[in-house]
Amino acid sequence: MKYFNILIMVFVVFVGCKQGAKSLKPQPEPLTAVNVEVFGAQIGDKDASNHKIMFEEYQKMQLLDTLSTKFSAIVKEVCKSKGCWMKLQLGQDNEVMVKFKDYGFFMPKDIEGREVVVNGLAFVEEMSVEEQRHFAEDGGKTKEEIAQIIQPKKTYSFVADGVLLK
């Protein structure tokens, strides 16, 4: 009988440990919003900063600085060619250019005005005239508007590994 009780205790400990190990696996963040679509990596909106806080962070950054972050903002513009980039509003006249890690996913082309949460790396760069003209063309700008681009400019950029579309 003594050995039987020991065997039962070993079995209970073994089963208990096995269930505990399962709970240590990282679980995806629960989505707190209703009617959302996720593009790229599975992300949630928990702990996401808002666009105002993100704008303050961008103002502190220098060229080539990077910041791993998650924030929410309103979509201002999307690539009309493939959905391969989007611009998000950071304030009245400020925006951030969002590209997608390794072109691993694209966004729908009709999401202007909708809120998104992006997760990835924020950085400041100087965008060349050629690159500005390319994005202006993808965005559906007129030839006259594209011709007015004549100087490189400092831009707020973001490479997203995941996007949550609300």
Residue pairs with C-beta under 8 A, 6 or more apart in sequence:
28 42
28 44
29 42
29 43
29 44
29 46
30 44
30 46
31 38
31 44
31 45
31 164
32 44
32 45
32 46
33 45
33 164
33 166
35 166
36 45
36 164
36 165
36 166
37 164
37 165
38 162
38 163
38 164
38 165
39 100
39 105
39 106
39 107
39 162
39 163
39 164
39 165
40 100
40 101
40 104
40 105
40 160
40 161
40 162
40 163
41 119
41 161
41 162
42 162
43 70
43 117
43 119
43 162
43 163
43 164
44 117
44 164
45 72
45 117
45 164
45 166
47 70
48 70
48 71
48 72
48 117
49 57
49 69
49 70
49 71
49 72
50 71
50 72
50 73
51 71
51 72
51 73
51 74
51 88
51 89
51 90
51 91
52 90
52 91
53 71
54 69
54 71
54 73
54 90
54 96
54 122
55 90
55 91
55 94
57 67
57 69
57 122
58 90
58 94
58 96
58 122
58 124
58 156
61 67
61 122
61 123
61 124
62 124
63 124
63 125
63 126
63 154
64 123
64 124
64 125
65 123
65 124
66 121
66 122
66 123
67 121
67 122
67 123
68 120
68 121
68 122
69 119
69 120
69 121
69 122
70 117
70 118
70 119
70 120
71 117
71 118
72 115
72 116
72 117
72 118
73 88
73 89
73 90
73 96
73 115
73 116
73 118
74 88
74 89
74 113
74 114
74 115
74 116
75 86
75 87
75 88
75 89
75 111
75 112
75 113
75 114
75 115
75 116
76 86
76 87
76 88
76 89
76 95
76 112
77 86
77 87
77 95
77 112
77 139
78 85
78 86
78 87
78 107
78 108
78 109
78 110
78 111
78 112
79 85
79 86
79 106
79 107
79 109
79 135
79 138
79 139
80 109
80 138
80 139
80 140
81 138
82 106
83 106
83 107
83 108
83 109
84 99
84 100
84 103
84 106
84 138
85 97
85 98
85 99
85 100
85 135
85 138
86 98
86 107
86 111
86 116
87 95
87 96
87 97
87 98
87 139
88 95
88 96
88 98
88 116
88 118
88 158
89 95
90 96
90 156
94 156
95 156
96 122
96 156
96 157
96 158
97 127
97 135
97 155
97 156
97 157
97 158
98 118
98 157
98 158
98 159
98 160
98 163
99 157
99 158
99 159
99 160
100 106
100 107
100 159
100 160
100 161
100 163
101 120
101 159
101 160
101 161
104 161
105 163
107 163
107 165
108 165
111 165
114 165
114 166
115 166
116 163
116 164
116 165
116 166
117 163
117 164
117 166
118 158
118 160
118 162
118 163
118 164
119 160
119 161
119 162
119 163
120 158
120 159
120 160
120 161
120 162
121 158
121 159
122 156
122 157
122 158
123 157
123 158
123 159
124 154
124 155
124 156
124 157
125 154
125 155
125 157
126 152
126 153
126 154
126 155
127 152
127 153
127 154
127 155
127 157
128 152
129 149
129 150
129 151
129 152
132 149
132 152
132 153
133 146
133 149
136 145
136 146
136 149
137 146
